[in-house]
Amino acid sequence: MSHQTGARPARGAAMTVVSAPGKVYLFGEHAVVYGEPAVPCAIERRATVTAEPRDDDHVRVEAQDLTLDGFAVEYANEPDERSAVDVPKPLLDAATGYVDAAVKQARDAADAPAAGFDISVSSDIPLGAGLGSSAAVVVAGIEAATQALSEPLGRRELADRAYQAEYDVQDGQASRADTFCSTMGGAVRVEGDDCSRITAPALPFVVGFDGGAGDTGELVAGVRALR
């Protein structure tokens, strides 16, 4: 595991491409939601989001390889208007919910409530593995959309908006740790609203993934029950 940099923008002729890293917790996973200190570190797996402005207010999301067979869905300002696709609703909600939250944050930052986008999402971060796939998608999504609207954000504002997006999607069961780490890269320390980068040696860690998936909300609730 190396200390990866945070969100990386790259401009195209008519679109913006941004990637952001996943993370692994060295200390404090799940308890960080309740204000306890945690130290996550970015890893060599990234989510990549491409955003291209549209002439209407629709959002078209194409998921290329989010452990699904791939799909594209288009909707107006309300995700409930999504066109029908042959994907189970829980998976569709998971794949588009974070993108929609990122788009809302980008529209707010750019004061462009009717901005539409064609968005493509790809990721080599395993879903449901505790490696920050949703945070990486949100960070990359906000950065790509604001760059596409010529409204680039500073690192702190990007991290704050990404946290708010996750907070909204997860019904308040989110901490700043994942999104701050994905934005800044490297190792960070988070305790409540206090977030900072820290210096850490480049130690060789191996992260094992057994192919299973967990529900973050259920795991966080389990930690709450132990308090």
Biotite code that builds the C-alpha atoms (Angstrom):
import biotite.structure as struc

atoms = struc.array([
    struc.Atom([0.000, 0.000, 0.000], chain_id="A", res_id=1, res_name="MET", atom_name="CA", element="C"),
    struc.Atom([1.427, 3.361, -0.942], chain_id="A", res_id=2, res_name="SER", atom_name="CA", element="C"),
    struc.Atom([0.298, 6.819, 0.098], chain_id="A", res_id=3, res_name="HIS", atom_name="CA", element="C"),
    struc.Atom([-1.733, 7.809, -2.941], chain_id="A", res_id=4, res_name="GLN", atom_name="CA", element="C"),
    struc.Atom([-2.482, 11.373, -3.928], chain_id="A", res_id=5, res_name="THR", atom_name="CA", element="C"),
    struc.Atom([-6.073, 12.571, -3.757], chain_id="A", res_id=6, res_name="GLY", atom_name="CA", element="C"),
    struc.Atom([-8.412, 13.645, -6.536], chain_id="A", res_id=7, res_name="ALA", atom_name="CA", element="C"),
    struc.Atom([-6.639, 14.043, -9.887], chain_id="A", res_id=8, res_name="ARG", atom_name="CA", element="C"),
    struc.Atom([-8.354, 16.203, -12.541], chain_id="A", res_id=9, res_name="PRO", atom_name="CA", element="C"),
    struc.Atom([-7.564, 15.902, -16.247], chain_id="A", res_id=10, res_name="ALA", atom_name="CA", element="C"),
    struc.Atom([-9.198, 18.120, -18.840], chain_id="A", res_id=11, res_name="ARG", atom_name="CA", element="C"),
    struc.Atom([-10.399, 16.836, -22.189], chain_id="A", res_id=12, res_name="GLY", atom_name="CA", element="C"),
    struc.Atom([-11.657, 18.757, -25.220], chain_id="A", res_id=13, res_name="ALA", atom_name="CA", element="C"),
    struc.Atom([-15.244, 18.923, -23.945], chain_id="A", res_id=14, res_name="ALA", atom_name="CA", element="C"),
    struc.Atom([-15.218, 16.984, -20.696], chain_id="A", res_id=15, res_name="MET", atom_name="CA", element="C"),
    struc.Atom([-13.431, 16.579, -17.400], chain_id="A", res_id=16, res_name="THR", atom_name="CA", element="C"),
    struc.Atom([-12.017, 13.321, -16.062], chain_id="A", res_id=17, res_name="VAL", atom_name="CA", element="C"),
    struc.Atom([-11.152, 12.959, -12.372], chain_id="A", res_id=18, res_name="VAL", atom_name="CA", element="C"),
    struc.Atom([-9.988, 9.978, -10.357], chain_id="A", res_id=19, res_name="SER", atom_name="CA", element="C"),
    struc.Atom([-9.896, 9.634, -6.575], chain_id="A", res_id=20, res_name="ALA", atom_name="CA", element="C"),
    struc.Atom([-8.418, 6.884, -4.390], chain_id="A", res_id=21, res_name="PRO", atom_name="CA", element="C"),
    struc.Atom([-10.063, 4.438, -2.063], chain_id="A", res_id=22, res_name="GLY", atom_name="CA", element="C"),
    struc.Atom([-8.780, 3.992, 1.472], chain_id="A", res_id=23, res_name="LYS", atom_name="CA", element="C"),
    struc.Atom([-8.080, 1.513, 4.213], chain_id="A", res_id=24, res_name="VAL", atom_name="CA", element="C"),
    struc.Atom([-8.385, 2.240, 7.923], chain_id="A", res_id=25, res_name="TYR", atom_name="CA", element="C"),
    struc.Atom([-5.273, 1.772, 10.007], chain_id="A", res_id=26, res_name="LEU", atom_name="CA", element="C"),
    struc.Atom([-7.164, 2.697, 13.195], chain_id="A", res_id=27, res_name="PHE", atom_name="CA", element="C"),
    struc.Atom([-10.686, 3.660, 14.218], chain_id="A", res_id=28, res_name="GLY", atom_name="CA", element="C"),
    struc.Atom([-12.958, 2.252, 11.513], chain_id="A", res_id=29, res_name="GLU", atom_name="CA", element="C"),
    struc.Atom([-16.725, 2.753, 12.144], chain_id="A", res_id=30, res_name="HIS", atom_name="CA", element="C"),
    struc.Atom([-16.134, 4.287, 15.595], chain_id="A", res_id=31, res_name="ALA", atom_name="CA", element="C"),
    struc.Atom([-15.088, 7.453, 13.747], chain_id="A", res_id=32, res_name="VAL", atom_name="CA", element="C"),
    struc.Atom([-18.781, 8.018, 12.925], chain_id="A", res_id=33, res_name="VAL", atom_name="CA", element="C"),
    struc.Atom([-19.319, 8.690, 16.645], chain_id="A", res_id=34, res_name="TYR", atom_name="CA", element="C"),
    struc.Atom([-16.482, 11.192, 16.971], chain_id="A", res_id=35, res_name="GLY", atom_name="CA", element="C"),
    struc.Atom([-13.669, 8.810, 17.899], chain_id="A", res_id=36, res_name="GLU", atom_name="CA", element="C"),
    struc.Atom([-10.266, 9.382, 16.240], chain_id="A", res_id=37, res_name="PRO", atom_name="CA", element="C"),
    struc.Atom([-9.350, 7.426, 13.130], chain_id="A", res_id=38, res_name="ALA", atom_name="CA", element="C"),
    struc.Atom([-6.409, 7.159, 10.750], chain_id="A", res_id=39, res_name="VAL", atom_name="CA", element="C"),
    struc.Atom([-7.264, 6.094, 7.194], chain_id="A", res_id=40, res_name="PRO", atom_name="CA", element="C"),
    struc.Atom([-4.753, 5.916, 4.356], chain_id="A", res_id=41, res_name="CYS", atom_name="CA", element="C"),
    struc.Atom([-5.311, 6.128, 0.599], chain_id="A", res_id=42, res_name="ALA", atom_name="CA", element="C"),
    struc.Atom([-4.656, 2.993, -1.458], chain_id="A", res_id=43, res_name="ILE", atom_name="CA", element="C"),
    struc.Atom([-3.712, 2.131, -5.031], chain_id="A", res_id=44, res_name="GLU", atom_name="CA", element="C"),
    struc.Atom([-7.303, 1.600, -6.172], chain_id="A", res_id=45, res_name="ARG", atom_name="CA", element="C"),
    struc.Atom([-9.263, 4.472, -7.695], chain_id="A", res_id=46, res_name="ARG", atom_name="CA", element="C"),
    struc.Atom([-12.687, 5.509, -8.939], chain_id="A", res_id=47, res_name="ALA", atom_name="CA", element="C"),
    struc.Atom([-12.767, 7.551, -12.139], chain_id="A", res_id=48, res_name="THR", atom_name="CA", element="C"),
    struc.Atom([-15.601, 9.895, -13.101], chain_id="A", res_id=49, res_name="VAL", atom_name="CA", element="C"),
    struc.Atom([-16.013, 11.647, -16.441], chain_id="A", res_id=50, res_name="THR", atom_name="CA", element="C"),
    struc.Atom([-18.403, 14.623, -16.577], chain_id="A", res_id=51, res_name="ALA", atom_name="CA", element="C"),
    struc.Atom([-19.538, 16.405, -19.721], chain_id="A", res_id=52, res_name="GLU", atom_name="CA", element="C"),
    struc.Atom([-22.095, 19.260, -19.593], chain_id="A", res_id=53, res_name="PRO", atom_name="CA", element="C"),
    struc.Atom([-25.397, 18.844, -21.442], chain_id="A", res_id=54, res_name="ARG", atom_name="CA", element="C"),
    struc.Atom([-27.739, 21.372, -23.039], chain_id="A", res_id=55, res_name="ASP", atom_name="CA", element="C"),
    struc.Atom([-30.623, 20.282, -20.778], chain_id="A", res_id=56, res_name="ASP", atom_name="CA", element="C"),
    struc.Atom([-31.048, 19.563, -17.063], chain_id="A", res_id=57, res_name="ASP", atom_name="CA", element="C"),
    struc.Atom([-30.866, 15.785, -17.392], chain_id="A", res_id=58, res_name="HIS", atom_name="CA", element="C"),
    struc.Atom([-28.242, 13.568, -15.825], chain_id="A", res_id=59, res_name="VAL", atom_name="CA", element="C"),
    struc.Atom([-27.164, 10.493, -17.734], chain_id="A", res_id=60, res_name="ARG", atom_name="CA", element="C"),
    struc.Atom([-25.143, 8.041, -15.664], chain_id="A", res_id=61, res_name="VAL", atom_name="CA", element="C"),
    struc.Atom([-23.180, 5.238, -17.260], chain_id="A", res_id=62, res_name="GLU", atom_name="CA", element="C"),
    struc.Atom([-21.722, 2.696, -14.854], chain_id="A", res_id=63, res_name="ALA", atom_name="CA", element="C"),
    struc.Atom([-19.019, 0.788, -16.685], chain_id="A", res_id=64, res_name="GLN", atom_name="CA", element="C"),
    struc.Atom([-17.679, -1.720, -14.214], chain_id="A", res_id=65, res_name="ASP", atom_name="CA", element="C"),
    struc.Atom([-19.071, -1.244, -10.719], chain_id="A", res_id=66, res_name="LEU", atom_name="CA", element="C"),
    struc.Atom([-19.156, -5.040, -10.290], chain_id="A", res_id=67, res_name="THR", atom_name="CA", element="C"),
    struc.Atom([-22.315, -4.931, -12.386], chain_id="A", res_id=68, res_name="LEU", atom_name="CA", element="C"),
    struc.Atom([-22.752, -5.890, -16.013], chain_id="A", res_id=69, res_name="ASP", atom_name="CA", element="C"),
    struc.Atom([-22.748, -2.192, -16.842], chain_id="A", res_id=70, res_name="GLY", atom_name="CA", element="C"),
    struc.Atom([-25.742, 0.039, -17.486], chain_id="A", res_id=71, res_name="PHE", atom_name="CA", element="C"),
    struc.Atom([-26.744, 3.558, -18.463], chain_id="A", res_id=72, res_name="ALA", atom_name="CA", element="C"),
    struc.Atom([-29.650, 5.486, -16.977], chain_id="A", res_id=73, res_name="VAL", atom_name="CA", element="C"),
    struc.Atom([-30.947, 8.994, -17.661], chain_id="A", res_id=74, res_name="GLU", atom_name="CA", element="C"),
    struc.Atom([-33.205, 11.170, -15.513], chain_id="A", res_id=75, res_name="TYR", atom_name="CA", element="C"),
    struc.Atom([-34.141, 14.808, -14.948], chain_id="A", res_id=76, res_name="ALA", atom_name="CA", element="C"),
    struc.Atom([-33.768, 16.634, -11.636], chain_id="A", res_id=77, res_name="ASN", atom_name="CA", element="C"),
    struc.Atom([-35.395, 13.816, -9.661], chain_id="A", res_id=78, res_name="GLU", atom_name="CA", element="C"),
    struc.Atom([-33.772, 10.344, -9.637], chain_id="A", res_id=79, res_name="PRO", atom_name="CA", element="C"),
    struc.Atom([-37.256, 8.815, -9.340], chain_id="A", res_id=80, res_name="ASP", atom_name="CA", element="C"),
    struc.Atom([-37.694, 9.719, -13.017], chain_id="A", res_id=81, res_name="GLU", atom_name="CA", element="C"),
    struc.Atom([-34.930, 7.316, -14.044], chain_id="A", res_id=82, res_name="ARG", atom_name="CA", element="C"),
    struc.Atom([-35.571, 5.323, -17.169], chain_id="A", res_id=83, res_name="SER", atom_name="CA", element="C"),
    struc.Atom([-36.074, 1.597, -16.644], chain_id="A", res_id=84, res_name="ALA", atom_name="CA", element="C"),
    struc.Atom([-32.967, -0.571, -16.781], chain_id="A", res_id=85, res_name="VAL", atom_name="CA", element="C"),
    struc.Atom([-32.504, -4.278, -16.184], chain_id="A", res_id=86, res_name="ASP", atom_name="CA", element="C"),
    struc.Atom([-30.690, -3.823, -12.872], chain_id="A", res_id=87, res_name="VAL", atom_name="CA", element="C"),
    struc.Atom([-32.070, -4.655, -9.394], chain_id="A", res_id=88, res_name="PRO", atom_name="CA", element="C"),
    struc.Atom([-33.342, -1.484, -7.705], chain_id="A", res_id=89, res_name="LYS", atom_name="CA", element="C"),
    struc.Atom([-31.016, -1.696, -4.655], chain_id="A", res_id=90, res_name="PRO", atom_name="CA", element="C"),
    struc.Atom([-27.995, -1.888, -6.955], chain_id="A", res_id=91, res_name="LEU", atom_name="CA", element="C"),
    struc.Atom([-29.323, 0.910, -9.138], chain_id="A", res_id=92, res_name="LEU", atom_name="CA", element="C"),
    struc.Atom([-29.961, 3.100, -6.095], chain_id="A", res_id=93, res_name="ASP", atom_name="CA", element="C"),
    struc.Atom([-26.469, 2.427, -4.762], chain_id="A", res_id=94, res_name="ALA", atom_name="CA", element="C"),
    struc.Atom([-24.797, 3.132, -8.081], chain_id="A", res_id=95, res_name="ALA", atom_name="CA", element="C"),
    struc.Atom([-26.690, 6.358, -8.839], chain_id="A", res_id=96, res_name="THR", atom_name="CA", element="C"),
    struc.Atom([-27.380, 7.711, -5.337], chain_id="A", res_id=97, res_name="GLY", atom_name="CA", element="C"),
    struc.Atom([-23.846, 8.924, -4.726], chain_id="A", res_id=98, res_name="TYR", atom_name="CA", element="C"),
    struc.Atom([-23.529, 10.310, -8.248], chain_id="A", res_id=99, res_name="VAL", atom_name="CA", element="C"),
    struc.Atom([-26.773, 12.238, -7.818], chain_id="A", res_id=100, res_name="ASP", atom_name="CA", element="C"),
    struc.Atom([-25.564, 13.642, -4.484], chain_id="A", res_id=101, res_name="ALA", atom_name="CA", element="C"),
    struc.Atom([-22.301, 14.701, -6.132], chain_id="A", res_id=102, res_name="ALA", atom_name="CA", element="C"),
    struc.Atom([-24.188, 16.432, -8.946], chain_id="A", res_id=103, res_name="VAL", atom_name="CA", element="C"),
    struc.Atom([-26.325, 18.320, -6.415], chain_id="A", res_id=104, res_name="LYS", atom_name="CA", element="C"),
    struc.Atom([-23.202, 19.561, -4.637], chain_id="A", res_id=105, res_name="GLN", atom_name="CA", element="C"),
    struc.Atom([-21.621, 20.630, -7.931], chain_id="A", res_id=106, res_name="ALA", atom_name="CA", element="C"),
    struc.Atom([-24.758, 22.495, -8.996], chain_id="A", res_id=107, res_name="ARG", atom_name="CA", element="C"),
    struc.Atom([-24.842, 24.279, -5.656], chain_id="A", res_id=108, res_name="ASP", atom_name="CA", element="C"),
    struc.Atom([-21.148, 25.208, -5.790], chain_id="A", res_id=109, res_name="ALA", atom_name="CA", element="C"),
    struc.Atom([-21.491, 26.611, -9.313], chain_id="A", res_id=110, res_name="ALA", atom_name="CA", element="C"),
    struc.Atom([-24.905, 28.222, -8.638], chain_id="A", res_id=111, res_name="ASP", atom_name="CA", element="C"),
    struc.Atom([-26.208, 26.256, -11.618], chain_id="A", res_id=112, res_name="ALA", atom_name="CA", element="C"),
    struc.Atom([-29.288, 24.355, -10.360], chain_id="A", res_id=113, res_name="PRO", atom_name="CA", element="C"),
    struc.Atom([-30.331, 23.280, -13.860], chain_id="A", res_id=114, res_name="ALA", atom_name="CA", element="C"),
    struc.Atom([-26.939, 22.035, -15.040], chain_id="A", res_id=115, res_name="ALA", atom_name="CA", element="C"),
    struc.Atom([-27.099, 18.675, -16.794], chain_id="A", res_id=116, res_name="GLY", atom_name="CA", element="C"),
    struc.Atom([-24.317, 16.155, -17.298], chain_id="A", res_id=117, res_name="PHE", atom_name="CA", element="C"),
    struc.Atom([-23.345, 13.003, -19.082], chain_id="A", res_id=118, res_name="ASP", atom_name="CA", element="C"),
    struc.Atom([-21.456, 11.105, -16.400], chain_id="A", res_id=119, res_name="ILE", atom_name="CA", element="C"),
    struc.Atom([-19.424, 7.949, -16.728], chain_id="A", res_id=120, res_name="SER", atom_name="CA", element="C"),
    struc.Atom([-18.222, 6.068, -13.659], chain_id="A", res_id=121, res_name="VAL", atom_name="CA", element="C"),
    struc.Atom([-15.629, 3.320, -13.505], chain_id="A", res_id=122, res_name="SER", atom_name="CA", element="C"),
    struc.Atom([-13.814, 1.904, -10.502], chain_id="A", res_id=123, res_name="SER", atom_name="CA", element="C"),
    struc.Atom([-11.319, -0.755, -9.563], chain_id="A", res_id=124, res_name="ASP", atom_name="CA", element="C"),
    struc.Atom([-12.254, -0.459, -5.869], chain_id="A", res_id=125, res_name="ILE", atom_name="CA", element="C"),
    struc.Atom([-14.274, -3.496, -4.699], chain_id="A", res_id=126, res_name="PRO", atom_name="CA", element="C"),
    struc.Atom([-17.789, -2.502, -3.597], chain_id="A", res_id=127, res_name="LEU", atom_name="CA", element="C"),
    struc.Atom([-18.862, -3.193, -0.021], chain_id="A", res_id=128, res_name="GLY", atom_name="CA", element="C"),
    struc.Atom([-15.325, -4.078, 1.038], chain_id="A", res_id=129, res_name="ALA", atom_name="CA", element="C"),
    struc.Atom([-14.740, -1.141, 3.376], chain_id="A", res_id=130, res_name="GLY", atom_name="CA", element="C"),
    struc.Atom([-12.284, 0.425, 0.938], chain_id="A", res_id=131, res_name="LEU", atom_name="CA", element="C"),
    struc.Atom([-14.105, 3.710, 0.392], chain_id="A", res_id=132, res_name="GLY", atom_name="CA", element="C"),
    struc.Atom([-15.624, 3.131, -3.047], chain_id="A", res_id=133, res_name="SER", atom_name="CA", element="C"),
    struc.Atom([-18.565, 5.477, -2.442], chain_id="A", res_id=134, res_name="SER", atom_name="CA", element="C"),
    struc.Atom([-16.356, 8.261, -1.078], chain_id="A", res_id=135, res_name="ALA", atom_name="CA", element="C"),
    struc.Atom([-14.048, 7.995, -4.083], chain_id="A", res_id=136, res_name="ALA", atom_name="CA", element="C"),
    struc.Atom([-16.991, 8.223, -6.495], chain_id="A", res_id=137, res_name="VAL", atom_name="CA", element="C"),
    struc.Atom([-18.407, 11.242, -4.652], chain_id="A", res_id=138, res_name="VAL", atom_name="CA", element="C"),
    struc.Atom([-15.077, 13.091, -4.511], chain_id="A", res_id=139, res_name="VAL", atom_name="CA", element="C"),
    struc.Atom([-14.278, 12.398, -8.157], chain_id="A", res_id=140, res_name="ALA", atom_name="CA", element="C"),
    struc.Atom([-17.869, 13.198, -9.169], chain_id="A", res_id=141, res_name="GLY", atom_name="CA", element="C"),
    struc.Atom([-17.985, 16.602, -7.479], chain_id="A", res_id=142, res_name="ILE", atom_name="CA", element="C"),
    struc.Atom([-14.547, 17.530, -8.783], chain_id="A", res_id=143, res_name="GLU", atom_name="CA", element="C"),
    struc.Atom([-15.358, 16.433, -12.336], chain_id="A", res_id=144, res_name="ALA", atom_name="CA", element="C"),
    struc.Atom([-18.706, 18.247, -12.420], chain_id="A", res_id=145, res_name="ALA", atom_name="CA", element="C"),
    struc.Atom([-17.435, 21.507, -10.914], chain_id="A", res_id=146, res_name="THR", atom_name="CA", element="C"),
    struc.Atom([-14.430, 21.508, -13.241], chain_id="A", res_id=147, res_name="GLN", atom_name="CA", element="C"),
    struc.Atom([-16.780, 20.926, -16.182], chain_id="A", res_id=148, res_name="ALA", atom_name="CA", element="C"),
    struc.Atom([-18.786, 23.971, -15.034], chain_id="A", res_id=149, res_name="LEU", atom_name="CA", element="C"),
    struc.Atom([-15.563, 26.025, -14.756], chain_id="A", res_id=150, res_name="SER", atom_name="CA", element="C"),
    struc.Atom([-16.029, 26.268, -10.989], chain_id="A", res_id=151, res_name="GLU", atom_name="CA", element="C"),
    struc.Atom([-13.007, 24.468, -9.497], chain_id="A", res_id=152, res_name="PRO", atom_name="CA", element="C"),
    struc.Atom([-13.012, 23.932, -5.738], chain_id="A", res_id=153, res_name="LEU", atom_name="CA", element="C"),
    struc.Atom([-10.242, 24.090, -3.184], chain_id="A", res_id=154, res_name="GLY", atom_name="CA", element="C"),
    struc.Atom([-9.305, 20.851, -1.432], chain_id="A", res_id=155, res_name="ARG", atom_name="CA", element="C"),
    struc.Atom([-11.061, 21.744, 1.820], chain_id="A", res_id=156, res_name="ARG", atom_name="CA", element="C"),
    struc.Atom([-14.316, 22.767, 0.146], chain_id="A", res_id=157, res_name="GLU", atom_name="CA", element="C"),
    struc.Atom([-14.236, 19.643, -2.006], chain_id="A", res_id=158, res_name="LEU", atom_name="CA", element="C"),
    struc.Atom([-13.779, 17.481, 1.090], chain_id="A", res_id=159, res_name="ALA", atom_name="CA", element="C"),
    struc.Atom([-16.582, 19.320, 2.914], chain_id="A", res_id=160, res_name="ASP", atom_name="CA", element="C"),
    struc.Atom([-19.016, 18.948, 0.019], chain_id="A", res_id=161, res_name="ARG", atom_name="CA", element="C"),
    struc.Atom([-18.127, 15.292, -0.462], chain_id="A", res_id=162, res_name="ALA", atom_name="CA", element="C"),
    struc.Atom([-18.792, 14.662, 3.227], chain_id="A", res_id=163, res_name="TYR", atom_name="CA", element="C"),
    struc.Atom([-22.173, 16.396, 2.973], chain_id="A", res_id=164, res_name="GLN", atom_name="CA", element="C"),
    struc.Atom([-23.076, 14.248, -0.038], chain_id="A", res_id=165, res_name="ALA", atom_name="CA", element="C"),
    struc.Atom([-22.242, 11.023, 1.832], chain_id="A", res_id=166, res_name="GLU", atom_name="CA", element="C"),
    struc.Atom([-23.999, 12.307, 4.945], chain_id="A", res_id=167, res_name="TYR", atom_name="CA", element="C"),
    struc.Atom([-27.190, 12.885, 2.964], chain_id="A", res_id=168, res_name="ASP", atom_name="CA", element="C"),
    struc.Atom([-27.102, 9.538, 1.157], chain_id="A", res_id=169, res_name="VAL", atom_name="CA", element="C"),
    struc.Atom([-26.303, 7.605, 4.333], chain_id="A", res_id=170, res_name="GLN", atom_name="CA", element="C"),
    struc.Atom([-28.989, 9.342, 6.423], chain_id="A", res_id=171, res_name="ASP", atom_name="CA", element="C"),
    struc.Atom([-26.475, 10.952, 8.742], chain_id="A", res_id=172, res_name="GLY", atom_name="CA", element="C"),
    struc.Atom([-24.395, 7.803, 9.312], chain_id="A", res_id=173, res_name="GLN", atom_name="CA", element="C"),
    struc.Atom([-21.197, 9.187, 7.791], chain_id="A", res_id=174, res_name="ALA", atom_name="CA", element="C"),
    struc.Atom([-17.940, 10.636, 9.053], chain_id="A", res_id=175, res_name="SER", atom_name="CA", element="C"),
    struc.Atom([-15.515, 12.962, 7.322], chain_id="A", res_id=176, res_name="ARG", atom_name="CA", element="C"),
    struc.Atom([-12.792, 10.318, 7.260], chain_id="A", res_id=177, res_name="ALA", atom_name="CA", element="C"),
    struc.Atom([-13.410, 8.556, 3.934], chain_id="A", res_id=178, res_name="ASP", atom_name="CA", element="C"),
    struc.Atom([-14.099, 11.670, 1.877], chain_id="A", res_id=179, res_name="THR", atom_name="CA", element="C"),
    struc.Atom([-11.284, 13.691, 3.470], chain_id="A", res_id=180, res_name="PHE", atom_name="CA", element="C"),
    struc.Atom([-8.794, 10.895, 2.829], chain_id="A", res_id=181, res_name="CYS", atom_name="CA", element="C"),
    struc.Atom([-9.967, 10.430, -0.759], chain_id="A", res_id=182, res_name="SER", atom_name="CA", element="C"),
    struc.Atom([-9.698, 14.174, -1.397], chain_id="A", res_id=183, res_name="THR", atom_name="CA", element="C"),
    struc.Atom([-6.295, 14.707, 0.178], chain_id="A", res_id=184, res_name="MET", atom_name="CA", element="C"),
    struc.Atom([-4.602, 11.375, -0.437], chain_id="A", res_id=185, res_name="GLY", atom_name="CA", element="C"),
    struc.Atom([-1.926, 9.916, 1.808], chain_id="A", res_id=186, res_name="GLY", atom_name="CA", element="C"),
    struc.Atom([-2.594, 9.287, 5.487], chain_id="A", res_id=187, res_name="ALA", atom_name="CA", element="C"),
    struc.Atom([-4.941, 11.519, 7.465], chain_id="A", res_id=188, res_name="VAL", atom_name="CA", element="C"),
    struc.Atom([-6.231, 11.835, 11.015], chain_id="A", res_id=189, res_name="ARG", atom_name="CA", element="C"),
    struc.Atom([-9.906, 12.552, 11.620], chain_id="A", res_id=190, res_name="VAL", atom_name="CA", element="C"),
    struc.Atom([-11.671, 13.169, 14.926], chain_id="A", res_id=191, res_name="GLU", atom_name="CA", element="C"),
    struc.Atom([-15.141, 14.644, 14.565], chain_id="A", res_id=192, res_name="GLY", atom_name="CA", element="C"),
    struc.Atom([-14.807, 17.747, 12.395], chain_id="A", res_id=193, res_name="ASP", atom_name="CA", element="C"),
    struc.Atom([-11.049, 17.985, 13.018], chain_id="A", res_id=194, res_name="ASP", atom_name="CA", element="C"),
    struc.Atom([-9.303, 16.686, 9.887], chain_id="A", res_id=195, res_name="CYS", atom_name="CA", element="C"),
    struc.Atom([-5.611, 16.899, 9.054], chain_id="A", res_id=196, res_name="SER", atom_name="CA", element="C"),
    struc.Atom([-2.998, 15.249, 6.903], chain_id="A", res_id=197, res_name="ARG", atom_name="CA", element="C"),
    struc.Atom([-0.263, 13.385, 8.740], chain_id="A", res_id=198, res_name="ILE", atom_name="CA", element="C"),
    struc.Atom([3.178, 12.141, 7.827], chain_id="A", res_id=199, res_name="THR", atom_name="CA", element="C"),
    struc.Atom([3.477, 8.373, 7.675], chain_id="A", res_id=200, res_name="ALA", atom_name="CA", element="C"),
    struc.Atom([6.282, 6.106, 6.494], chain_id="A", res_id=201, res_name="PRO", atom_name="CA", element="C"),
    struc.Atom([5.822, 4.298, 3.183], chain_id="A", res_id=202, res_name="ALA", atom_name="CA", element="C"),
    struc.Atom([5.386, 0.884, 4.766], chain_id="A", res_id=203, res_name="LEU", atom_name="CA", element="C"),
    struc.Atom([4.416, -2.103, 2.572], chain_id="A", res_id=204, res_name="PRO", atom_name="CA", element="C"),
    struc.Atom([0.916, -3.220, 3.596], chain_id="A", res_id=205, res_name="PHE", atom_name="CA", element="C"),
    struc.Atom([-1.119, -5.919, 1.876], chain_id="A", res_id=206, res_name="VAL", atom_name="CA", element="C"),
    struc.Atom([-4.913, -5.560, 1.908], chain_id="A", res_id=207, res_name="VAL", atom_name="CA", element="C"),
    struc.Atom([-6.776, -8.833, 1.437], chain_id="A", res_id=208, res_name="GLY", atom_name="CA", element="C"),
    struc.Atom([-10.270, -8.975, -0.087], chain_id="A", res_id=209, res_name="PHE", atom_name="CA", element="C"),
    struc.Atom([-12.222, -12.220, 0.281], chain_id="A", res_id=210, res_name="ASP", atom_name="CA", element="C"),
    struc.Atom([-14.838, -11.319, -2.313], chain_id="A", res_id=211, res_name="GLY", atom_name="CA", element="C"),
    struc.Atom([-17.599, -10.717, 0.222], chain_id="A", res_id=212, res_name="GLY", atom_name="CA", element="C"),
    struc.Atom([-19.475, -7.461, 0.727], chain_id="A", res_id=213, res_name="ALA", atom_name="CA", element="C"),
    struc.Atom([-20.781, -5.773, 3.858], chain_id="A", res_id=214, res_name="GLY", atom_name="CA", element="C"),
    struc.Atom([-23.343, -3.071, 4.574], chain_id="A", res_id=215, res_name="ASP", atom_name="CA", element="C"),
    struc.Atom([-21.690, -0.013, 6.120], chain_id="A", res_id=216, res_name="THR", atom_name="CA", element="C"),
    struc.Atom([-24.910, 1.110, 7.782], chain_id="A", res_id=217, res_name="GLY", atom_name="CA", element="C"),
    struc.Atom([-25.341, -2.237, 9.527], chain_id="A", res_id=218, res_name="GLU", atom_name="CA", element="C"),
    struc.Atom([-21.722, -2.274, 10.678], chain_id="A", res_id=219, res_name="LEU", atom_name="CA", element="C"),
    struc.Atom([-21.960, 1.275, 12.025], chain_id="A", res_id=220, res_name="VAL", atom_name="CA", element="C"),
    struc.Atom([-25.169, 0.350, 13.862], chain_id="A", res_id=221, res_name="ALA", atom_name="CA", element="C"),
    struc.Atom([-23.342, -2.607, 15.391], chain_id="A", res_id=222, res_name="GLY", atom_name="CA", element="C"),
    struc.Atom([-20.656, -0.287, 16.736], chain_id="A", res_id=223, res_name="VAL", atom_name="CA", element="C"),
    struc.Atom([-23.356, 1.984, 18.168], chain_id="A", res_id=224, res_name="ARG", atom_name="CA", element="C"),
    struc.Atom([-24.892, -0.984, 20.002], chain_id="A", res_id=225, res_name="ALA", atom_name="CA", element="C"),
    struc.Atom([-21.564, -1.637, 21.733], chain_id="A", res_id=226, res_name="LEU", atom_name="CA", element="C"),
    struc.Atom([-21.140, 1.906, 23.037], chain_id="A", res_id=227, res_name="ARG", atom_name="CA", element="C"),
])
